[in-house]
Amino acid sequence: MAPVSSRWQWSSSTRFVLVCTASVIGLSSFWRLPFLVSSHGGGAFVLIYVLAVLTLGLPLLSGQLLLARGTRTDIPGVMARWTREAPHARVWVWFGTLAVAGATLLLACYSVIAGWSMAYGLRSVAGLLGQVDADTARTQFYAFARNTETGFGWQLIFIGLVVATGASGLRRSIEPVMRTLVLVILCGFVVLLVAALAQPDAGVVARTLFVPDFRAVTWRGVLEALYQAFFTLSLGTGVIVALGSYLPARAPVVRLASAVLALDVAAALAAAFLLAVFAHDTQTLLAGGLEGLFVALPVALGGRWPQTLIYLLIVLVTLTAAVGLFEPVVRLLQCRLRISRLRASLYAGVGVWIAGLLGLLSFGALSGISWHDIALFDAMLGLATNVILPAIGLVFCLLLGRVLSLPRMERAWQPQATPVGHLGFVLWHGSLQYPTRVALALVLFYSLGGVAFVQWLWNF
């Protein structure tokens, strides 16, 4: 086999870890995690969340990297390479395509949310987000969301940035752009952390978030921790597989996965602390969904400078996540259609823009289209996050833990050069067979509304 050009490999493991971490950090760390921590036992929930990240994240993330490293192909190609001799090989390839479809839907929704964040950031700079009450802030947000013309412009700008970042490939655009974005995000986090620690109620908020109260932990809190851990790592989007395909064939996947997990958990908890401090009195507004960010912050901060910086961070976090989600889509088009990277990026950008435009119009011209009072945008986001992504995560777990032959998996594991050798493989593979698979089944059950169904059945 001819040697692979260095421009299709990561320049260093450190850059891979930074870009991968930036790609998987989700917006739920801003709007969902602070409310969950304060509602389910503070530090007790954090402990369960970290354990869930280890149970779900380390085996599955390292397993996806193990499948992808050295392949330089798309997700269906990775699946085909490993399942040629497995039963129902074509079905596994279809699941790879479904993962890309889920990433596309999620990216389309992110383009709408990023447009809102960019507009709110500019309004904050211009002093147009003054002190308001919750009802006024909610009315202003929905009025803005229904303004399709304005939203279309912001969405187009955001998708243009994503396409421009992905069009020139790994070494020429993705690595340098993402490295710069990570540096800016880190600086913003540091500034906000210093400002947050200077707030008079920072100590109270820290105790509420991080002091354990195990009496407040319920079975629902445990399921929420599993659900949050799964989505904070984007384990069902194919992002890890797409980025991992550029790793060398003997890359230490467990070490890399551990580094990504550590940075991801640190960033998520830092974001939760920041938002809990600055939106301490309005955290209940965050429970209503993503739109809570555009209601709670104007109410809590009333146009002060942290509000502008938080919206800027939301835009940048959304952009880094979008670049990661964009990669599986581009690679699929590039490999299946055998076209250039530039053309694949343009085609993918148009497809994402059309899907995002449908979501944007669901607040305006298409607002009458709904199913059981679920708007089109919510249906798109729900299909991706509650159905496709958990199902794909479980599929990867089954493939790694049950379908692929044990000798082949152990041969692929050998380059790890871990001190525990064979024992390390046994522990890793055993976790995929039992605790990780059970945890993913619970995530899928919870995301599909299984708890509500059980409660209805119990009271029937």
C-alpha positions as CSV (number, residue, x, y, z in Angstrom):
1,M,0.0,0.0,0.0
2,A,1.3,3.4,-0.9
3,P,2.2,5.7,2.1
4,V,-0.4,8.1,3.1
5,S,0.4,11.8,2.6
6,S,1.1,13.6,5.9
7,R,-1.5,16.2,5.0
8,W,-4.1,13.5,5.8
9,Q,-2.7,12.9,9.2
10,W,-2.8,14.9,12.4
11,S,0.4,16.9,12.9
12,S,0.5,15.8,16.6
13,S,-1.6,13.9,19.2
14,T,-2.0,17.1,21.2
15,R,-3.7,18.9,18.3
16,F,-6.0,15.9,17.7
17,V,-7.0,15.9,21.4
18,L,-7.7,19.7,21.4
19,V,-9.7,19.6,18.1
20,C,-11.6,16.4,19.2
21,T,-12.5,17.9,22.5
22,A,-13.6,21.2,20.9
23,S,-15.7,19.2,18.4
24,V,-17.6,17.1,21.0
25,I,-18.4,19.8,23.7
26,G,-22.1,20.4,23.3
27,L,-24.4,23.3,24.1
28,S,-26.0,21.2,26.8
29,S,-23.1,22.1,29.1
30,F,-24.4,25.7,29.0
31,W,-28.2,25.2,29.3
32,R,-28.8,21.8,30.8
33,L,-26.0,20.7,33.1
34,P,-26.3,23.6,35.6
35,F,-30.0,22.9,36.1
36,L,-29.4,19.1,36.4
37,V,-26.6,19.5,39.0
38,S,-28.6,21.9,41.2
39,S,-31.7,19.7,40.9
40,H,-30.2,16.3,41.6
41,G,-27.9,16.5,44.5
42,G,-25.1,18.8,43.5
43,G,-21.8,17.1,43.9
44,A,-23.6,13.7,44.1
45,F,-24.9,14.3,40.6
46,V,-21.4,15.4,39.4
47,L,-19.9,12.2,40.8
48,I,-22.5,10.1,39.0
49,Y,-22.0,12.1,35.8
50,V,-18.2,11.6,35.9
51,L,-18.7,7.8,36.5
52,A,-21.2,7.8,33.6
53,V,-18.6,9.5,31.4
54,L,-16.1,6.9,32.3
55,T,-18.5,4.0,31.9
56,L,-19.9,5.2,28.5
57,G,-17.1,7.4,27.2
58,L,-13.8,5.6,27.7
59,P,-14.7,2.2,26.2
60,L,-16.9,3.5,23.4
61,L,-14.7,6.5,22.5
62,S,-11.5,4.5,22.4
63,G,-13.4,1.7,20.5
64,Q,-14.5,4.1,17.8
65,L,-10.9,5.4,17.5
66,L,-9.7,1.8,17.3
67,L,-12.0,1.2,14.4
68,A,-11.2,4.4,12.6
69,R,-7.5,5.0,13.0
70,G,-5.5,4.8,9.8
71,T,-8.5,4.3,7.5
72,R,-8.8,7.8,6.0
73,T,-12.3,7.0,4.8
74,D,-15.9,7.8,5.7
75,I,-18.0,6.2,8.4
76,P,-19.7,3.6,6.1
77,G,-16.3,2.8,4.7
78,V,-15.0,2.2,8.3
79,M,-18.0,-0.1,9.0
80,A,-17.5,-2.0,5.7
81,R,-13.8,-2.6,6.4
82,W,-14.5,-4.2,9.8
83,T,-17.7,-6.1,8.9
84,R,-16.9,-7.8,5.6
85,E,-17.0,-11.2,7.2
86,A,-19.6,-10.4,9.8
87,P,-23.3,-11.4,9.5
88,H,-25.5,-8.8,7.7
89,A,-22.5,-6.8,6.6
90,R,-24.6,-4.4,4.5
91,V,-26.8,-3.5,7.5
92,W,-23.8,-2.3,9.5
93,V,-22.8,0.0,6.5
94,W,-26.3,1.4,6.5
95,F,-26.0,2.2,10.2
96,G,-22.8,4.2,9.3
97,T,-24.8,6.2,6.8
98,L,-27.5,6.7,9.4
99,A,-24.9,8.2,11.7
100,V,-24.0,10.8,9.1
101,A,-27.7,11.6,8.6
102,G,-28.0,12.2,12.4
103,A,-25.0,14.5,12.3
104,T,-26.5,16.4,9.4
105,L,-29.8,16.9,11.2
106,L,-28.0,18.1,14.4
107,L,-25.7,20.4,12.4
108,A,-28.8,21.9,10.7
109,C,-30.3,22.7,14.1
110,Y,-27.0,24.0,15.4
111,S,-27.0,26.5,12.4
112,V,-30.3,28.0,13.6
113,I,-29.1,28.2,17.3
114,A,-25.8,29.7,16.3
115,G,-27.6,32.3,14.2
116,W,-29.6,33.3,17.3
117,S,-26.4,33.4,19.4
118,M,-24.6,35.7,16.9
119,A,-27.5,38.0,16.7
120,Y,-27.9,38.2,20.5
121,G,-24.2,38.8,20.9
122,L,-24.3,41.7,18.6
123,R,-27.4,43.1,20.3
124,S,-25.6,42.8,23.6
125,V,-22.6,44.7,22.3
126,A,-25.0,47.4,21.0
127,G,-26.7,47.6,24.4
128,L,-30.1,46.4,23.0
129,L,-30.5,43.7,25.7
130,G,-31.3,45.8,28.7
131,Q,-32.8,44.6,32.0
132,V,-36.1,42.8,31.3
133,D,-38.4,40.4,33.1
134,A,-38.8,36.8,32.0
135,D,-42.1,37.4,30.1
136,T,-40.6,40.3,28.2
137,A,-37.4,38.4,27.4
138,R,-39.4,35.4,26.2
139,T,-41.7,37.6,24.0
140,Q,-38.6,39.3,22.5
141,F,-36.9,35.9,21.7
142,Y,-39.9,34.4,20.0
143,A,-40.5,37.6,18.0
144,F,-36.9,37.4,16.9
145,A,-37.1,33.7,16.1
146,R,-40.1,34.3,13.9
147,N,-38.2,37.0,11.9
148,T,-37.1,34.6,9.1
149,E,-35.3,37.2,7.0
150,T,-32.9,38.1,9.9
151,G,-32.4,34.6,11.0
152,F,-31.7,33.5,7.4
153,G,-28.8,36.0,7.2
154,W,-27.2,34.9,10.4
155,Q,-27.6,31.2,9.5
156,L,-26.0,31.7,6.1
157,I,-23.0,33.5,7.7
158,F,-22.6,30.6,10.2
159,I,-22.8,27.9,7.5
160,G,-20.3,29.9,5.4
161,L,-17.8,29.8,8.3
162,V,-18.2,26.1,8.7
163,V,-17.8,25.4,4.9
164,A,-14.8,27.7,4.7
165,T,-13.2,25.9,7.7
166,G,-13.8,22.4,6.3
167,A,-13.1,23.0,2.6
168,S,-9.3,23.0,2.6
169,G,-8.9,19.8,4.6
170,L,-7.2,18.8,7.8
171,R,-3.7,20.5,7.8
172,R,-4.6,23.6,5.8
173,S,-7.8,24.7,7.6
174,I,-9.3,22.5,10.2
175,E,-6.2,22.2,12.4
176,P,-5.1,25.9,12.4
177,V,-8.7,27.3,12.6
178,M,-9.8,25.0,15.4
179,R,-6.5,25.6,17.3
180,T,-7.2,29.3,17.2
181,L,-10.8,28.9,18.2
182,V,-9.8,26.7,21.2
183,L,-7.3,29.4,22.3
184,V,-10.0,32.1,22.1
185,I,-12.5,29.9,24.0
186,L,-10.0,29.1,26.7
187,C,-9.2,32.9,27.1
188,G,-12.9,33.6,27.3
189,F,-13.4,30.9,29.9
190,V,-10.6,32.2,32.1
191,V,-11.9,35.8,32.0
192,L,-15.4,34.6,32.9
193,L,-14.1,32.3,35.7
194,V,-12.2,35.2,37.2
195,A,-15.3,37.4,37.0
196,A,-17.5,34.6,38.4
197,L,-15.2,33.9,41.4
198,A,-15.4,37.7,42.2
199,Q,-19.2,37.5,42.5
200,P,-20.4,37.7,46.1
201,D,-22.5,34.5,45.8
202,A,-19.8,32.4,44.0
203,G,-19.2,30.4,47.2
204,V,-22.9,29.6,47.7
205,V,-23.2,28.6,44.0
206,A,-20.1,26.4,44.3
207,R,-21.4,24.6,47.4
208,T,-24.8,24.1,45.7
209,L,-23.1,22.6,42.6
210,F,-20.3,20.6,44.1
211,V,-21.2,19.6,47.7
212,P,-22.8,16.1,47.5
213,D,-26.3,15.6,48.7
214,F,-27.0,11.9,48.1
215,R,-30.5,12.2,49.6
216,A,-31.5,14.3,46.6
217,V,-30.4,11.6,44.1
218,T,-33.2,9.7,42.4
219,W,-33.3,7.1,39.7
220,R,-34.3,9.9,37.3
221,G,-31.2,11.7,38.3
222,V,-29.1,8.7,37.5
223,L,-30.7,8.4,34.0
224,E,-30.2,12.1,33.4
225,A,-26.5,11.7,34.3
226,L,-26.2,8.8,31.8
227,Y,-28.1,10.9,29.1
228,Q,-25.9,13.9,29.7
229,A,-22.7,11.9,29.6
230,F,-23.6,10.4,26.3
231,F,-24.4,13.7,24.6
232,T,-21.5,15.6,26.0
233,L,-19.2,13.3,24.1
234,S,-21.2,13.2,20.8
235,L,-20.7,9.4,20.8
236,G,-23.5,8.7,18.2
237,T,-22.7,11.4,15.7
238,G,-19.7,9.8,14.0
239,V,-17.5,12.8,14.8
240,I,-15.0,10.6,16.7
241,V,-14.8,8.1,13.8
242,A,-14.4,10.9,11.2
243,L,-11.6,12.7,13.1
244,G,-10.0,9.5,14.3
245,S,-9.7,8.2,10.7
246,Y,-6.8,10.7,10.3
247,L,-4.8,9.1,13.2
248,P,-1.8,6.9,12.5
249,A,-2.6,3.2,12.4
250,R,-0.8,2.5,15.7
251,A,-2.1,5.6,17.6
252,P,-2.6,4.9,21.4
253,V,-6.4,5.2,21.4
254,V,-7.0,4.6,25.1
255,R,-4.5,7.4,26.0
256,L,-6.1,9.8,23.5
257,A,-9.6,8.9,24.6
258,S,-8.7,9.5,28.3
259,A,-7.3,12.9,27.5
260,V,-10.4,13.9,25.5
261,L,-12.6,12.7,28.4
262,A,-10.7,14.7,31.0
263,L,-10.8,17.9,29.0
264,D,-14.4,17.5,28.1
265,V,-15.5,16.9,31.7
266,A,-13.4,19.9,32.9
267,A,-14.9,22.2,30.2
268,A,-18.5,21.0,30.9
269,L,-18.2,21.6,34.7
270,A,-16.6,25.0,34.1
271,A,-19.4,26.0,31.8
272,A,-22.0,24.8,34.4
273,F,-20.3,26.8,37.1
274,L,-20.2,29.9,35.0
275,L,-23.8,29.8,34.0
276,A,-24.9,28.9,37.5
277,V,-23.1,32.0,38.9
278,F,-24.3,34.5,36.3
279,A,-27.8,33.0,36.0
280,H,-28.2,31.9,39.6
281,D,-31.7,33.4,40.2
282,T,-33.0,32.3,36.8
283,Q,-31.9,28.7,36.5
284,T,-35.4,27.4,36.3
285,L,-35.7,29.2,33.0
286,L,-32.9,27.0,31.6
287,A,-35.0,23.9,32.2
288,G,-37.3,24.9,29.3
289,G,-34.8,24.0,26.6
290,L,-32.2,25.8,24.5
291,E,-34.4,28.9,24.2
292,G,-33.8,29.3,28.0
293,L,-30.3,30.7,27.1
294,F,-31.9,33.6,25.3
295,V,-34.4,34.3,28.1
296,A,-32.4,33.6,31.3
297,L,-29.3,35.6,30.4
298,P,-31.0,38.9,29.5
299,V,-33.0,38.6,32.7
300,A,-30.1,37.7,34.9
301,L,-27.4,40.0,33.4
302,G,-29.4,42.8,31.9
303,G,-26.8,43.8,29.3
304,R,-23.7,43.6,31.4
305,W,-20.4,42.6,29.7
306,P,-20.4,38.9,30.9
307,Q,-23.6,38.5,28.8
308,T,-21.8,39.5,25.6
309,L,-18.9,37.2,26.4
310,I,-21.1,34.2,27.2
311,Y,-23.0,34.6,23.9
312,L,-19.6,34.9,22.1
313,L,-18.5,31.6,23.8
314,I,-21.8,29.9,22.8
315,V,-21.1,31.0,19.2
316,L,-17.6,29.7,19.2
317,V,-18.5,26.4,21.0
318,T,-21.3,25.9,18.4
319,L,-18.8,26.6,15.6
320,T,-16.3,24.1,16.8
321,A,-19.0,21.5,17.3
322,A,-20.4,22.3,13.9
323,V,-16.9,21.8,12.2
324,G,-16.7,18.4,13.9
325,L,-20.2,17.5,12.7
326,F,-19.5,18.7,9.2
327,E,-16.5,16.4,8.8
328,P,-18.5,13.1,8.6
329,V,-20.8,14.7,6.0
330,V,-18.0,15.9,3.8
331,R,-16.1,12.7,4.0
332,L,-19.2,10.7,3.0
333,L,-19.7,12.9,-0.1
334,Q,-16.1,12.9,-1.0
335,C,-15.6,9.1,-0.8
336,R,-19.0,8.1,-2.3
337,L,-19.1,10.6,-5.1
338,R,-15.3,10.7,-5.6
339,I,-15.2,14.4,-5.8
340,S,-12.7,17.0,-4.5
341,R,-12.8,18.2,-0.9
342,L,-13.9,21.7,-2.0
343,R,-16.9,20.4,-4.0
344,A,-17.9,17.9,-1.2
345,S,-17.8,20.8,1.3
346,L,-20.0,23.0,-0.9
347,Y,-22.5,20.2,-1.5
348,A,-22.6,19.4,2.2
349,G,-23.0,23.1,3.0
350,V,-26.0,23.4,0.7
351,G,-27.6,20.3,2.1
352,V,-27.2,21.5,5.7
353,W,-28.4,25.0,4.8
354,I,-31.6,23.5,3.3
355,A,-32.3,21.4,6.3
356,G,-31.5,24.3,8.6
357,L,-33.8,26.6,6.6
358,L,-36.7,24.2,7.2
359,G,-36.0,24.4,10.9
360,L,-35.8,28.2,10.8
361,L,-39.0,28.4,8.9
362,S,-40.8,26.3,11.5
363,F,-40.8,29.4,13.7
364,G,-42.4,31.5,10.8
365,A,-44.0,30.4,7.6
366,L,-44.0,26.7,8.5
367,S,-45.2,27.2,12.1
368,G,-48.5,25.6,11.3
369,I,-46.8,22.3,10.5
370,S,-46.6,20.2,13.7
371,W,-47.2,16.7,14.9
372,H,-48.8,16.3,18.3
373,D,-47.9,19.9,19.0
374,I,-44.2,19.3,18.2
375,A,-42.9,21.9,15.8
376,L,-40.7,21.0,12.8
377,F,-37.5,22.3,14.4
378,D,-38.2,20.3,17.6
379,A,-39.0,17.2,15.6
380,M,-35.7,17.5,13.7
381,L,-33.7,18.0,16.9
382,G,-35.6,15.3,18.7
383,L,-35.2,12.8,15.9
384,A,-31.4,13.4,15.9
385,T,-30.8,13.5,19.7
386,N,-33.5,11.1,21.0
387,V,-33.6,8.5,18.3
388,I,-30.7,8.3,15.8
389,L,-27.7,9.2,18.0
390,P,-28.5,6.9,21.0
391,A,-29.3,4.1,18.5
392,I,-26.0,4.6,16.7
393,G,-24.1,4.6,20.0
394,L,-25.6,1.3,20.9
395,V,-24.9,-0.1,17.4
396,F,-21.2,0.8,17.8
397,C,-21.2,-0.9,21.3
398,L,-22.7,-4.0,19.9
399,L,-20.3,-4.1,17.0
400,L,-17.3,-3.8,19.2
401,G,-18.5,-6.0,22.0
402,R,-20.4,-8.7,20.3
403,V,-20.1,-8.9,16.5
404,L,-16.4,-8.5,15.7
405,S,-14.3,-11.5,16.4
406,L,-12.4,-11.5,19.7
407,P,-9.0,-12.5,18.1
408,R,-9.2,-9.7,15.5
409,M,-10.1,-7.1,18.2
410,E,-7.2,-8.3,20.3
411,R,-4.7,-8.1,17.4
412,A,-5.9,-4.5,16.8
413,W,-5.5,-3.8,20.5
414,Q,-1.8,-4.9,20.6
415,P,-0.3,-1.6,19.4
416,Q,-1.6,0.0,22.6
417,A,1.5,-1.3,24.5
418,T,-0.3,-0.9,27.8
419,P,1.5,-2.1,30.9
420,V,-1.4,-4.5,31.8
421,G,-1.3,-6.0,28.3
422,H,-3.9,-8.7,27.8
423,L,-5.7,-7.8,31.0
424,G,-6.3,-4.3,29.7
425,F,-7.9,-5.8,26.6
426,V,-10.1,-8.1,28.7
427,L,-11.3,-5.2,30.9
428,W,-11.9,-2.9,27.9
429,H,-13.8,-5.6,25.9
430,G,-15.7,-6.7,29.0
431,S,-16.9,-3.2,29.7
432,L,-18.3,-3.0,26.2
433,Q,-20.2,-6.2,26.6
434,Y,-21.8,-5.4,29.9
435,P,-21.8,-2.0,31.7
436,T,-21.4,0.2,28.6
437,R,-24.0,-1.7,26.7
438,V,-26.5,-1.6,29.6
439,A,-25.8,2.1,30.1
440,L,-26.4,2.8,26.4
441,A,-29.6,0.8,26.4
442,L,-30.8,2.9,29.4
443,V,-29.9,6.1,27.5
444,L,-32.0,5.0,24.5
445,F,-34.8,3.9,26.7
446,Y,-34.8,7.3,28.5
447,S,-34.5,9.4,25.3
448,L,-37.4,7.6,23.7
449,G,-39.7,8.5,26.6
450,G,-39.5,5.1,28.3
451,V,-39.8,6.6,31.8
452,A,-43.0,8.5,30.9
453,F,-44.4,5.4,29.4
454,V,-43.7,3.4,32.5
455,Q,-45.3,6.0,34.7
456,W,-48.4,6.1,32.5
457,L,-48.6,2.3,32.6
458,W,-48.2,2.3,36.3
459,N,-51.0,4.7,36.8
460,F,-53.2,3.2,34.1
